[in-house]
Amino acid sequence: MRILVTGGLGFVGRHLSRTLLESGHKVTAVGLRAFPELIDHPDFRYLSADTSRAGPWQAEVQRATAVVNLAGKTIFKRWSPSYKQQIADSRVKTTHNIVEAMEPGQVLLSTSAVGYYGDRGDDILAEDEPPGKDFLAGVSRQWEAAALAAADRRVRVAVMRFGIVMGAGGGAMQKMLPAFRLFVGGPVGKGRQWVPWIHISDLVGAILFLLNHDDAAGVYNLCSPGPARSRDLAAALGRVLNRPSKMPAPSFMLRAIMGEVADVMMASQRAVPRRLMEAGFDFAFPQVESALRDIVEDLGEK
């Protein structure tokens, strides 16, 4: 297949692009970097473009068999009103622009996030649960609606609500490891909140699963079937690294440093991948400690 990946050189995009190339597909990645570290492969191309704006890059959408839409500004920095607009535009406008260029028979796999559900305590969150009411939930609703509109063009659409992605060289682990290395790692806030995580290998595997199953359409939670409380995730990482894991990051300190983003970090989302499991997807890392052990070994820390 000829596959276009927006956000194709981000953490997830790099892993996905390499796996697609290894599987024999032709990949075109689109991103904001003007001079990226390119993937060295004869079937890989890179385009530098702002996908939140219409432009010549949309011709690549029309040439593709399938589009995997991973574009979106990071949420993990302090939000100003202007940056919140960038968070929304990078997701919603990009998706609108992709859909506008699509034609019948194509496939769209478009990212969303478990932030769709808002802060839900101990509720078990399968794909049919209603959305939350905070900023990220609102962005996710618009993001998903923009993607699902492609079905009117006779495009097969699968919306992927990502959990917290864990893997070597980026994602959540890149933010967690420094504190644990310094013996000051621990849970966020009181640690009772549920963290809907997923190993990068399972995430990429799930994307390929949805890409290759012609009946896969609608919304899917892409997260592990074993969500963990923040305190249990921290304890597991401490055991794997042989480091203490009791030093919490107090909520007041997070709010002072991160502002509104701190509420996202302390939100509880006990999401489960019900539709993915019903479709027959097999997770390589369903439990958090085995996932963390694999990642730490990959980093050469043990």
Secondary structure, 3 states (H helix, E strand, C coil): CEEEEECCCCHHHHHHHHHHHHCCCEEEEEECCCCCCCCCCCCEEEEECCCCCCCCCHHHHHHCCEEEECCCCCCCCCCCHHHHHHHHHHHHHHHHHHHHHCCCCCEEEEEEEHHHHCCCCCCEECCCCCCCCCHHHHHHHHHHHHHHHHHHHCCEEEEEEECEEEECCEHHHHHHHHHHHCCCCCCECCCCCEECEEEHHHHHHHHHHHHHCCCCCEEEEECCCCCEEHHHHHHHHHHHHCCCCCCCECHHHHHHHHCCHHHHHCCCCEECCHHHHHCCCCCCCCCHHHHHHHHHHHHCCC
